[in-house]
Amino acid sequence: MTDTTTPVTPQTADNVGLATGLYREGGKIADAEAPKGPISERWGTRQFEAQLVNPANRRKLTVIIIGSGLAGASAAATLGEAGYRVKSFCYQDSPRRAHSIAAQGGINAAKNYKEDGDSVYRLFYDTVKGGDFRSRESNVYRLAQVSADIIDQCVAQGVPFAREYGGMLDNRSFGGVQVSRTFYARGQTGQQLLIGAYQALERQVAAGTVEMYARHEMLELIVADGRARGAIVRDMVTGEVETHLADAVVLASGGYGNVFYLSTNAMGSNVTATWRAHRKGAYFGNPCYTQIHPTCIPVSGEHQSKLTLMSESLRNDGRIWVPKNREDCEKDPRDIPEEDRDYYLERIYPAFGNLVPRDIASRQAKNVCDEGRGVGPLVGDFRRGVYLDFTDALQRMSNETVADKYGNLLDMYQRITGENPYEVPMRIYPAVHYTMGGLWVDYDLQSNIPGLFVTGEANFSDHGANRLGASALMQGLADGYFVLPNTIRDYLAHGPYPKVPMTHEAVVEARASVDARIAKLLSINGERTVDSFHKELGNIMWEFCGMERSEEGLLKGIDLIRGLRDEFWRNVRVLGSGEEINQSLEKAGRVADFLELGELMCIDALHRRESCGGHFRAESQTEDGEALRNDDDFAYVAAWEFGEEEGHVGRLAPVLHKEDLAYEYVHLKQRSYK
Ligand SMILES: Cc1cc2nc3c(=O)[nH]c(=O)nc-3n(C[C@H](O)[C@H](O)[C@H](O)COP(=O)(O)OP(=O)(O)OC[C@H]3O[C@@H](n4cnc5c(N)ncnc54)[C@H](O)[C@@H]3O)c2cc1C
């Protein structure tokens, strides 16, 4: 193991974002909810201390849940089962179609079925280290503790996890760890888990505790007398705008990777629910932390609107390489002899090899392509692809065994590229995949707006600056099945909060602002499509706030986004009316929010003058090009408070609140996977 801590280039002395008024500094914040004491006892203590709600009173309390993916469906089912009245919203035609269904590779849990040295503590340690020491210890420990319960619950629901010959659940490995703790159902783990959560949700719908509102999009949060009390939603079929009131609101609306236009996320994934809450006062945590996944099918041209993930599980058996010599890059890979191949991850990181964490694997893929050793078609001046090769695995195992483990993934690759991965090495390249940032929440998963809870990928989460593979499903289900039901009851038990009438000023204002925004979007009648704005924003984000960020690039990116946002509000063309199905209108609202979020992401990336996890600042790297953290100045969560007037280019700068991160158990050190 080597520690490489010499910076290549010193940090700039002045904080340019602060100096030029791009943002302002506010007061420090703290997470007051995590109990003190030994870390293994904190969650038990919090559960015990959280007040109870008498079963007879639960049915008098209404909870709105926006989102029915794993995080939202599990929460709705559990709260419904407990006897609360739940209103569940999603924009798809069925909760079954939430983006969670796309998850392929697996879900982590510290069961130690393989007897390979796993434990709750090791999962906790791996996650804190994998997140490059930018997550909260208390939260991560709780996640590791709860992980085993998730598997038991899902097995009881009938989720068909893969099994070994003896009947025990099987495990495989994901990046950043040296044990096998990932439970899986072929390459369809998300789908199977979602069917489990969906069944539990539908059971409550049938029992009458959950009301399901599919094809309804939340467009505004209602904050009355300082508390989250409801949402304004649009029925996407009739166009009717509706007001729903409740005692508490949960946002489980997923991640915002689609700000980059091209990503592995579902086409509809967006930031609107959380951004609207942010505009109403909820802090946005670490918006710049984006996960760029190393194993995706490379971009093939200008026409694409979606990128496809090849699950990280393939790195268990696939080997990643590029030619040693540039001259070989155009050759058929099967004609390149072993001695002319560079298995660069195995070479640079012998301890973890192809299973280094995603941020590291992605950066190294970019590095070898930047050196001119990429493969596949030229994209600009470079070939943007590396090989993911199953040749060794196919010699070690039969085609049938490989197909059993990865069959649907390899078939998917063949259908998209026309190449047979059983015969020719696959080509992969990093793509935007997941967002570690999201609304800031405390240990109770409550935002700084009382009564507003945030779960799953929508919160700023437990993953720090880089999420380990198979940990998103774990976190979404931990939040929904186990954490939120225990913490939201404490909030509800402190009520009842005064009834909010429909005539309340805050309700009227929220409704009016939605009507005005829809009318404005429909009235611009400009010349550019919504998609063209989205695509241009995506290009700016990828270029200046993507895999490598620099002060100069980020300043340029902010400038370009401001200009684009200004043009959007003058020149976007939204056809149709508000009283019908109108996808152009839906997209316009989402892109308008992305145009604001994109700027905040750049400001966050600019202010964080260090590299950590998925956030790589060109100015802050070790001699051998690894991310170089600056713990003295940046060991904190950046929680941003909104500061702007809608649609204006000149803006009030957002306010930065810092939550200091303390490490009592895992000692801060430079990450090394060598
Ligand atoms: C291709 C792919 C593969 C992955 N594989 C894995 C894996 O193997 N293991 C792993 O751990 N993680 C994986 N992930 C990550 C993981 O799938 C997601 O992080 C996780 O499923 C998110 O769940 P969620 O419930 O938070 O959000 P989602 O599943 O995205 O659900 C969001 C919900 O919110 C609703 N919604 C959003 N906005 C609104 C609005 N304004 N109004 C109303 N409803 C709204 C949607 O309708 C939806 O129901 C993968 C991700 C991708 C893209």
The ligand as a Tripos MOL2 file, in Angstrom:
@<TRIPOS>MOLECULE
LIG
   53    58     1     0     0
SMALL
NO_CHARGES

@<TRIPOS>ATOM
      1 C1        -29.1510    1.3740  -15.1840 C.3       1 LIG1
      2 C2        -29.0300    1.4420  -13.7000 C.ar      1 LIG1
      3 C3        -28.6460    0.3230  -12.9780 C.ar      1 LIG1
      4 C4        -28.5130    0.3850  -11.5960 C.ar      1 LIG1
      5 N1        -28.1290   -0.7320  -10.9100 N.ar      1 LIG1
      6 C5        -28.0250   -0.6700   -9.5620 C.ar      1 LIG1
      7 C6        -27.6560   -1.8250   -8.8270 C.ar      1 LIG1
      8 O1        -27.4230   -2.8920   -9.3810 O.2       1 LIG1
      9 N2        -27.5710   -1.7190   -7.4880 N.ar      1 LIG1
     10 C7        -27.8140   -0.5600   -6.8250 C.ar      1 LIG1
     11 O2        -27.7360   -0.5160   -5.5950 O.2       1 LIG1
     12 N3        -28.1950    0.5500   -7.4980 N.ar      1 LIG1
     13 C8        -28.2990    0.5220   -8.8500 C.ar      1 LIG1
     14 N4        -28.6760    1.6440   -9.5350 N.ar      1 LIG1
     15 C9        -29.0900    2.8430   -8.7870 C.3       1 LIG1
     16 C10       -30.5160    2.6420   -8.2510 C.3       1 LIG1
     17 O3        -31.2850    1.9470   -9.1790 O.3       1 LIG1
     18 C11       -31.2290    3.9510   -7.9330 C.3       1 LIG1
     19 O4        -30.3940    4.7990   -7.2190 O.3       1 LIG1
     20 C12       -32.4720    3.6840   -7.0930 C.3       1 LIG1
     21 O5        -33.2640    2.6970   -7.6770 O.3       1 LIG1
     22 C13       -33.2740    4.9450   -6.8880 C.3       1 LIG1
     23 O6        -34.4520    4.6020   -6.2250 O.3       1 LIG1
     24 P1        -35.4480    5.7240   -5.7110 P.3       1 LIG1
     25 O7        -36.6240    5.0240   -5.1490 O.co2     1 LIG1
     26 O8        -34.7140    6.6790   -4.8430 O.co2     1 LIG1
     27 O9        -35.8510    6.5350   -7.0340 O.3       1 LIG1
     28 P2        -36.5340    6.0550   -8.4180 P.3       1 LIG1
     29 O10       -36.5680    4.5960   -8.5810 O.co2     1 LIG1
     30 O11       -35.8790    6.8810   -9.4640 O.co2     1 LIG1
     31 O12       -38.0230    6.5080   -8.2690 O.3       1 LIG1
     32 C14       -38.4010    7.8590   -8.3620 C.3       1 LIG1
     33 C15       -39.8910    7.9390   -8.2080 C.3       1 LIG1
     34 O13       -40.2620    9.3050   -8.0780 O.3       1 LIG1
     35 C16       -41.3020    9.6180   -8.9800 C.3       1 LIG1
     36 N5        -41.1630   11.0320   -9.2990 N.ar      1 LIG1
     37 C17       -40.0520   11.7200   -9.6370 C.ar      1 LIG1
     38 N6        -40.3230   13.0220   -9.7890 N.ar      1 LIG1
     39 C18       -41.6440   13.1600   -9.5410 C.ar      1 LIG1
     40 C19       -42.5300   14.2630   -9.5280 C.ar      1 LIG1
     41 N7        -42.1070   15.5090   -9.7650 N.pl3     1 LIG1
     42 N8        -43.8270   14.0290   -9.2470 N.ar      1 LIG1
     43 C20       -44.2830   12.7740   -8.9830 C.ar      1 LIG1
     44 N9        -43.4820   11.6990   -8.9500 N.ar      1 LIG1
     45 C21       -42.1780   11.9050   -9.2300 C.ar      1 LIG1
     46 C22       -41.1360    8.6690  -10.1270 C.3       1 LIG1
     47 O14       -42.3690    8.5110  -10.8020 O.3       1 LIG1
     48 C23       -40.6860    7.4070   -9.3960 C.3       1 LIG1
     49 O15       -41.8070    6.7160   -8.9210 O.3       1 LIG1
     50 C24       -28.7870    1.5950  -10.9200 C.ar      1 LIG1
     51 C25       -29.1700    2.7210  -11.6460 C.ar      1 LIG1
     52 C26       -29.2650    2.6510  -13.0320 C.ar      1 LIG1
     53 C27       -29.5870    3.8900  -13.7840 C.3       1 LIG1
@<TRIPOS>BOND
     1     1     2 1
     2     2     3 ar
     3     2    52 ar
     4     3     4 ar
     5     4     5 ar
     6     4    50 ar
     7     5     6 ar
     8     6     7 ar
     9     6    13 1
    10     7     8 2
    11     7     9 ar
    12     9    10 ar
    13    10    11 2
    14    10    12 ar
    15    12    13 ar
    16    13    14 ar
    17    14    15 1
    18    14    50 ar
    19    15    16 1
    20    16    17 1
    21    16    18 1
    22    18    19 1
    23    18    20 1
    24    20    21 1
    25    20    22 1
    26    22    23 1
    27    23    24 1
    28    24    25 2
    29    24    26 1
    30    24    27 1
    31    27    28 1
    32    28    29 2
    33    28    30 1
    34    28    31 1
    35    31    32 1
    36    32    33 1
    37    33    34 1
    38    33    48 1
    39    34    35 1
    40    35    36 1
    41    35    46 1
    42    36    37 ar
    43    36    45 ar
    44    37    38 ar
    45    38    39 ar
    46    39    40 ar
    47    39    45 ar
    48    40    41 1
    49    40    42 ar
    50    42    43 ar
    51    43    44 ar
    52    44    45 ar
    53    46    47 1
    54    46    48 1
    55    48    49 1
    56    50    51 ar
    57    51    52 ar
    58    52    53 1
@<TRIPOS>SUBSTRUCTURE
     1 LIG1         1 GROUP 0 **** ****
